[in-house]
Amino acid sequence: MKEGWLGDYYPILFEEKASALEKTYALRDFLPGHHLVGLRCWDDFIIEDNGGSLFTVPTVPLLQDHLQTFELDLKHGELVPDEQTTGTIKWYVTPICFGGDPKVGPNVDWVNLEQHTQLVKWWNHKFRELLPRMGQA
């Protein structure tokens, strides 16, 4: 894995761990035909479609409608790791799509990769469970 500031955003590239993490995050359950590349600014996955095009999508909810095209102009030597956050991922205790506050404060926590995979799966399953009740199914 490689991570660090690249201009005004912070990518975490999963590299050799991408395939295993794709399964752990259950990405294909939510976005079939896409492959995990990494995270952009902790909030969004960087994913690739079968044609090689890159996209970002919020980690919660993982919805096709939320895909945005993305260009990764990266030379690994340009990543500038942040010693305060290396090895951790910012997480909204209550995700924004569930009404959580996006500002730094009590709704923001820093978790490790294993915790992040569990939280992303749990909240995405919860989102899918609630969709019919919200009249969006």
C-alpha positions in Angstrom: 0.0 0.0 0.0 1.1 3.6 -0.7 -0.5 6.7 0.8 0.2 10.4 1.1 -0.8 13.9 0.0 -0.9 14.5 -3.7 -1.7 18.1 -4.1 -4.9 18.8 -2.2 -6.1 15.2 -1.8 -4.8 12.1 0.0 -4.9 8.9 -1.9 -4.4 5.5 -0.3 -3.5 3.0 -3.0 -4.1 -0.6 -2.1 -1.9 -2.1 -4.8 -1.1 -5.8 -4.0 -3.9 -5.8 -1.3 -6.6 -4.5 -3.7 -8.0 -7.9 -4.8 -8.3 -9.2 -1.3 -9.7 -6.0 0.0 -12.3 -5.9 -2.9 -13.6 -9.2 -1.5 -13.5 -8.1 2.1 -15.4 -4.8 1.3 -17.8 -6.9 -0.8 -17.4 -4.3 -3.5 -18.8 -6.6 -6.3 -22.0 -7.1 -4.3 -22.6 -3.4 -4.5 -20.9 -2.4 -7.8 -20.5 -5.4 -10.1 -17.9 -5.0 -12.8 -15.7 -2.7 -10.8 -12.4 -3.3 -9.1 -10.9 -1.6 -6.1 -7.9 0.6 -6.5 -7.8 2.6 -3.2 -9.3 5.5 -1.3 -9.4 9.2 -2.2 -9.3 11.5 0.8 -10.5 8.7 3.1 -14.2 9.3 2.1 -14.3 7.8 -1.4 -13.2 4.6 -3.0 -11.1 4.8 -6.2 -12.4 2.1 -8.4 -11.8 0.9 -12.0 -14.3 -0.6 -14.4 -13.5 -3.5 -16.7 -12.5 -1.0 -19.5 -9.8 0.6 -17.3 -11.7 3.8 -16.6 -11.3 5.2 -13.0 -14.1 6.5 -10.8 -14.6 7.6 -7.3 -17.7 6.6 -5.3 -18.5 7.3 -1.6 -17.7 4.4 0.6 -21.3 4.8 1.9 -23.6 4.4 0.0 -21.9 2.3 -2.7 -24.3 3.2 -5.5 -23.8 3.2 -9.3 -25.5 6.6 -9.5 -22.8 8.1 -7.4 -19.8 7.2 -9.6 -17.8 10.1 -10.7 -15.0 10.0 -13.3 -11.5 10.3 -11.9 -8.0 10.8 -13.2 -5.1 9.7 -11.1 -2.0 11.6 -12.1 0.5 9.9 -9.9 4.1 9.2 -9.6 4.6 7.2 -6.4 7.5 9.4 -5.4 5.2 12.4 -5.2 3.1 11.1 -2.4 3.8 12.9 0.8 2.7 10.7 3.8 1.1 12.4 6.7 2.7 11.1 9.9 -0.4 11.8 11.9 -2.8 9.7 9.8 -0.6 7.1 8.1 -2.1 3.7 8.7 -5.5 5.1 9.6 -8.7 6.0 7.8 -11.1 8.9 8.6 -14.5 7.5 9.4 -17.8 9.3 10.1 -19.3 7.6 13.2 -22.7 8.3 11.6 -22.2 8.4 7.9 -23.2 11.7 6.1 -25.9 9.9 4.1 -27.5 9.0 7.5 -27.4 12.6 8.7 -23.9 12.6 10.3 -22.0 15.8 10.6 -19.1 16.1 8.0 -17.2 18.6 10.1 -14.2 17.5 12.2 -15.5 16.9 15.6 -17.3 14.1 17.6 -18.6 12.5 14.4 -15.1 11.9 13.1 -13.0 8.9 14.2 -9.8 7.4 12.8 -9.9 3.6 12.3 -7.6 1.0 11.0 -8.1 -0.9 7.7 -9.8 -3.9 9.3 -12.3 -1.7 11.2 -12.9 0.3 8.0 -13.8 -2.8 6.0 -16.3 -3.9 8.6 -17.9 -0.5 9.0 -18.2 0.0 5.2 -19.9 -3.3 4.8 -22.2 -2.9 7.7 -23.4 0.6 6.8 -23.9 -0.3 3.1 -26.0 -3.3 4.1 -27.9 -1.1 6.5 -28.5 1.4 3.6 -29.8 -1.3 1.3 -32.0 -2.7 4.1 -33.6 0.8 4.6 -34.0 1.7 0.9 -37.4 0.1 0.5 -38.6 1.9 3.6 -37.5 5.2 2.2 -39.4 4.5 -1.0 -36.4 4.2 -3.2 -36.4 0.6 -4.2 
